[in-house]
Amino acid sequence: MLLEVTYKFAVPLGIKVLTPLHPGVGQTFSSVDLPVQRDSLGYPIIYSSSIKGSIRAAFRNAYKDPNEKQKKEKEIFGSEGSSTEDTFQSKVAVLDGILFTLPVRALQNIYVYVTSPILLTRMANYMELYNALHNKGLNKQLTIDTQINENRSSDELNRELLAEVLCLDTPKSAPSGKQTEVTCLEVKRDENVRKLKEQFKLNKPLIVLKDDKVARVLIDRSLLRITRVKLNDKKTVESGPWTEEYIPQYSMFFTLLLFKDEDTMKIITETVLQKKYIFLGGKETIGKGLVELITLW
């Protein structure tokens, strides 16, 4: 495997959104003036450059030796700027933060977590890379079930209504012969989904919808879109209105950190990952973008 020539170790990392997150792409001419980053299919994503920049800033603030800080930062994260003198290639590679699950408002549970086969497949691809780098045997490989041919849940559900448009029922509680105003789907409790919920420390039911299109609609409806204006000293509108898009709190992303050597992995773990909390994206000064880093498996 050619990747092993460059990178020897990997750390699977969960990114839990604690305050609304805005990994922005700048101003656009769409219905949302300042949208969040999205992948080619339209799902929210956190570009690797955003994650790496935040980890680098956290390392800079946490490294204890002031005399060695700048040198060590350059050795680990690579050189900054356009200077060609004393340049270093980064010893750390960060993959894009792919969406694992996003909270969708629910009638009984307040909210539940929703994911889909395509999101789980992307996570499984990352895990295959992790297994390859760490030479995991078949009995020790980290895997995610991506063969989803039915709706699954980590918990028993009793006519749970999601985002006012979709009803979910476990088989034993599904009513017979009743007409409802919304689509009602059967969902079965699944042990693998329960384990996935526990691994990511989710405090609400996790639901895997077999239809990616349905999950995509629910996820899009759950993004926050806030309209703002800028006021001058006289409390009159100076500019605006404009619309900003945010990923809601309690959303969960997944990424891999790749390292060239074990010492670098240990340093990043001790200075950044064990601290748990960093800021990602924009609007930091108004409390946006606080996330928790969760080392998985």
C-alpha atoms as one frame of an Amber mdcrd trajectory, in Angstrom:
protein
   0.000   0.000   0.000   1.635   3.218  -1.179   0.104   5.277   1.618   2.109
   3.309   4.174   5.321   4.718   2.690   4.296   8.169   3.932   1.940   7.578
   6.868   2.279   4.894   9.511  -0.451   5.666  12.049  -4.025   6.946  12.107
  -6.423   8.191  14.769 -10.199   7.981  14.109 -11.765  11.147  15.446 -15.346
  12.163  16.120 -16.206  15.864  16.002 -19.236  16.736  18.126 -20.740  20.166
  17.499 -21.424  21.936  20.808 -22.485  25.342  19.461 -23.856  26.063  15.970
 -21.053  25.567  13.452 -20.324  27.695  10.377 -17.562  26.217   8.198 -18.222
  28.769   5.499 -17.436  29.085   1.799 -17.918  32.837   1.497 -20.788  34.728
  -0.074 -22.850  33.099  -2.805 -25.798  34.068  -4.973 -28.037  31.232  -3.792
 -31.026  31.519  -1.457 -28.548  31.453   1.464 -25.968  34.238   1.290 -23.390
  32.531   3.522 -23.859  28.738   3.283 -21.841  26.032   5.019 -19.366  23.789
   3.233 -20.994  20.910   1.342 -19.782  17.864  -0.529 -20.658  16.954  -4.118
 -23.973  15.413  -3.006 -25.016  18.396  -0.918 -24.297  16.994   2.556 -22.588
  19.304   5.070 -18.856  18.687   5.352 -15.877  20.220   7.164 -12.962  20.637
   4.790  -9.679  19.200   6.011  -8.004  22.616   5.805 -10.460  23.986   8.374
  -9.809  21.099  10.771  -6.042  21.179  10.378  -5.892  24.951  10.887  -7.865
  24.688  14.115  -5.734  21.799  15.395  -2.600  23.786  14.572  -3.896  26.812
  16.487  -4.800  24.601  19.459  -1.322  23.055  19.409   0.271  26.513  19.329
  -1.678  27.530  22.426  -1.107  24.275  24.308   2.580  23.530  23.685   4.394
  24.301  26.917   7.970  25.083  25.846   7.927  28.682  24.481  11.461  28.376
  23.121  10.681  25.275  21.077   7.055  26.071  20.191   7.589  27.700  16.791
  10.189  25.161  15.685   8.093  22.188  16.782   4.972  23.608  15.136   6.796
  23.948  11.821   8.232  20.435  12.076   4.824  18.886  12.738   2.448  20.965
  10.615   4.803  22.178   7.891   5.877  25.657   6.863   3.488  28.560   6.455
   3.611  31.322   3.865   5.466  31.430   0.549   9.014  31.409   1.933  11.264
  28.673   0.516  13.783  28.859   3.345  13.773  26.123   5.978  10.568  24.632
   4.624   9.096  21.470   6.141   6.498  19.042   4.899   3.743  18.349   7.407
   3.971  15.166   9.466   0.193  15.256   9.908  -2.503  14.752   7.282  -6.147
  15.455   8.032  -9.017  14.004   6.014 -12.247  15.890   5.372 -14.712  15.759
   8.250 -17.607  13.752   6.802 -21.061  13.947   8.331 -22.031  10.929  10.437
 -25.330  12.078  11.890 -27.324  15.216  12.507 -30.102  15.857  15.061 -33.607
  16.071  13.641 -36.401  17.477  15.777 -38.847  14.855  17.011 -42.190  14.965
  18.769 -41.478  12.614  21.696 -37.683  12.525  22.074 -37.267  16.280  21.346
 -34.718  15.202  18.753 -33.235  12.006  17.315 -30.103  11.332  15.289 -30.523
  10.476  11.610 -27.993   8.955   9.233 -28.105   7.062   5.943 -26.327   4.285
   4.006 -24.181   6.664   1.985 -22.891   8.405   5.123 -22.101   5.057   6.758
 -20.342   3.903   3.579 -18.057   6.921   3.688 -17.206   6.182   7.308 -16.529
   2.552   6.403 -14.056   3.696   3.736 -12.175   5.698   6.353 -12.150   2.681
   8.661 -10.694   0.483   5.908  -7.813   2.930   5.671  -7.344   2.804   9.446
  -7.316  -1.012   9.424  -4.762  -1.070   6.596  -2.362   1.302   8.356  -2.553
  -0.587  11.633  -2.465  -4.061  10.031  -5.575  -5.190  11.845  -6.369  -8.892
  11.574  -9.833  -9.926  10.419 -10.975 -10.519  13.990  -9.769  -7.086  15.130
 -10.764  -4.887  12.201 -13.023  -1.925  12.858 -16.030  -2.223  10.590 -19.363
  -0.533  10.009 -22.375  -2.361   8.581 -23.319  -0.632   5.325 -25.781  -3.236
   3.995 -28.918  -1.314   4.911 -32.079  -2.808   3.390 -34.471  -1.697   6.123
 -34.883   1.245   8.484 -33.029   0.627  11.740 -32.909   2.234  15.160 -30.797
   1.955  18.285 -33.932   2.142  20.471 -37.574   1.144  20.412 -39.710   3.893
  18.872 -43.423   4.489  19.313 -44.875   6.581  16.485 -42.090   9.142  16.537
 -42.741  12.147  14.296 -39.661  13.696  12.664 -39.587  17.295  11.440 -43.374
  17.240  11.062 -43.037  15.227   7.835 -42.095  11.634   8.687 -43.452   9.127
  11.212 -41.446   6.117  12.431 -42.822   3.061  14.235 -41.275  -0.096  15.634
 -43.140  -3.219  14.425 -44.731  -4.092  17.768 -46.208  -0.607  18.183 -47.249
   0.032  14.585 -51.028   0.564  14.420 -53.087  -1.317  11.852 -55.689   0.208
   9.593 -55.126   3.804  10.685 -54.763   6.653   8.233 -52.226   9.343   9.048
 -51.511  12.722   7.521 -47.794  11.974   7.160 -45.787   9.093   5.761 -45.203
   6.422   8.397 -42.303   3.975   8.019 -41.487   0.843   9.961 -38.153   0.878
  11.785 -36.572  -2.090  13.554 -34.334  -1.991  16.577 -30.830  -3.114  15.629
 -27.941  -4.116  17.906 -25.234  -2.812  15.552 -26.888   0.603  15.467 -27.060
   0.577  19.265 -23.318  -0.113  19.472 -22.626   2.709  17.036 -24.714   5.045
  19.187 -22.709   4.080  22.272 -19.359   4.450  20.497 -20.161   8.037  19.543
 -21.706   8.710  22.967 -25.065   9.805  21.554 -27.741  10.553  24.151 -30.746
  10.134  21.846 -31.935   7.351  19.526 -29.866   6.837  16.365 -31.897   6.042
  13.254 -30.491   4.691   9.990 -32.912   5.372   7.136 -32.497   3.026   4.181
 -33.518   5.731   1.690 -30.715   8.266   1.227 -33.100  10.741  -0.377 -35.400
  10.804   2.652 -32.442  11.229   5.014 -31.039  13.993   2.809 -34.311  15.960
   3.025 -34.481  15.617   6.824 -30.856  16.722   7.203 -31.368  19.746   4.977
 -34.497  20.760   6.909 -32.526  20.588  10.162 -29.815  23.078   9.194 -30.117
  26.492  10.851 -30.634  29.532   8.643 -30.423  32.856  10.444 -31.172  36.268
   8.956 -29.040  39.134  10.284 -28.531  42.864   9.786 -25.710  45.203  10.787
 -26.640  48.267  12.856 -24.690  51.510  13.121 -24.172  53.619  16.255 -27.632
  55.133  15.830 -29.272  51.710  15.888 -30.360  51.938  12.287 -29.600  49.372
   9.615 -26.204  49.907   8.011 -26.207  46.788   5.836 -28.270  43.682   5.294
 -30.304  41.687   5.671 -28.298  38.588   4.821 -28.777  34.907   5.657 -26.191
  32.693   7.371 -26.338  28.907   7.497 -25.217  26.850  10.499 -24.838  23.173
  11.313 -26.898  22.576  14.495 -25.374  21.673  17.829 -25.023  17.967  18.674
 -24.268  17.098  15.041 -21.483  14.536  14.685 -18.721  14.387  12.068 -15.998
  11.812  11.494 -12.423  12.187  10.276  -9.017  10.518  10.341  -5.733  12.051
  11.435  -2.751  10.445   9.692   0.762  10.582  11.159   4.198   9.838   9.739
   5.593   8.615  13.048   4.442   7.577  16.495   6.128  10.494  18.284   4.088
  13.018  16.287   0.889  11.119  17.050   1.751  11.137  20.757   2.484  14.891
  20.787  -0.799  15.789  19.051  -2.730  13.441  21.323  -1.273  14.979  24.483
  -1.455  18.646  23.432  -4.708  18.744  21.450  -6.836  15.599  21.511  -6.756
  15.141  25.283  -7.815  18.787  25.729 -10.975  17.811  23.808 -12.316  21.267
  22.910 -11.411  23.532  19.972 -13.126  26.119  17.776 -13.881  25.359  14.130
 -15.155  27.605  11.363 -16.216  31.225  11.585 -18.072  33.445  14.065 -15.913
  32.324  16.994 -16.238  35.662  18.822 -20.021  35.284  19.004 -19.788  31.775
  20.420 -20.117  29.716  17.260 -18.049  26.704  16.302 -17.151  25.135  19.654
 -16.643  21.397  19.109 -15.571  18.405  21.166 -12.951  16.008  19.789 -13.763
  12.380  20.587 -11.055   9.769  20.023 -12.842   6.641  18.810 -12.038   2.948
  19.090
